[in-house]
Amino acid sequence: MRFRTVAAEAWRSLAANASTTLAATLTVLIAMFILGLSIGLGTWALSWSNHVKRELVVHVYFCTELSCGKASTAAQEEKIGNLISPSKMAEVKSIRFVSKADALKVMRKRSPELTKQLPGNPLPDAFEITPKRGEDVELIASKIPTGTAIGVEKVNYGKKTAKRILRVARIVEIVFLLAVVVLLAASTLLIANTIRLSIFSRRREIEVMKLVGATNWFVRGPFMLEGLICGLAGSAAAVVLLVLGKEIALPAILGHISDSSDAHALEFFWTTLILLGFGVLLGAAGSGVTIRRFLRV
């Protein structure tokens, strides 16, 4: 019965103060729409940076007669293979042995014009090392010895390219985190100020209710329910706009940004739950906290 009374009072207030209700709902809509865009684009950017980092690998090239004057032996290659195995090197995710014959096949597919006049196979045997984290490529490379006596000509991980990729990925992560924090703070202040204006315009009504003996929670209840309804309505409208953008604009944008299926944003279901939950919580909490100053009569 009490909840029905509070709900009826909240609905009456929403209808009687349509302009402030609309302002609060639109504020929530704008804030949640921007937040939803930030979550979608930000998580996609993070996923893309992780995808790029996963493509970083370390190559261990063994000696050939052309490069070192003496080709590496099977025993030397086996020794290096044991050294870089995931069980011995914690940073290594997996290793793949690429024989000189396999390397020549790959080269013939990629650059057939360079292999037409070759009298033999000048390519070396090699190990391709995939790290657990892209940031570990330099550490892995530093742990692998080189030299003719060991049978390893060189260890290559594309130092300049790897550092550039890791730097860009780090910047993307920092920018995304800062953007989310700033947007959350801005959304909170924007919605709180709108709710404050709405409550301020009805301060006389609150004072009268207090003077006739209404408890703090009886006064606060309808306002919190109003805030909850405005938050839910604004968040739901923001979700609808995001769905339209997802179905209409997103395919055209991603078609020009990336052709990688490995890079993806947070699932839209979870984004929807975040927006609805945050909008409802912010609307109800904003009303409840803001009204405290008007309860001191």
Salt bridges, closest charged atoms under 4 A:
GLU9 OE2 - ARG12 NH2 2.59
GLU55 OE2 - HIS51 NE2 3.27
GLU91 OE1 - LYS143 NZ 3.17
GLU128 OE1 - HIS59 NE2 3.46
GLU128 OE1 - ARG96 NH2 3.52
GLU135 OE2 - LYS53 NZ 2.90
GLU135 OE1 - ARG133 NH1 3.85
ASP136 OD1 - ARG133 NH2 3.14
GLU173 OE2 - LYS53 NZ 3.22
GLU205 OE2 - ARG12 NH2 3.21
GLU205 OE1 - ARG202 NE 3.94
GLU207 OE1 - ARG204 NH1 3.66
GLU226 OE2 - ARG202 NH2 2.81
GLU247 OE2 - LYS246 NZ 3.57
ASP262 OD2 - HIS51 ND1 2.98
ASP262 OD2 - ARG54 NH2 2.66
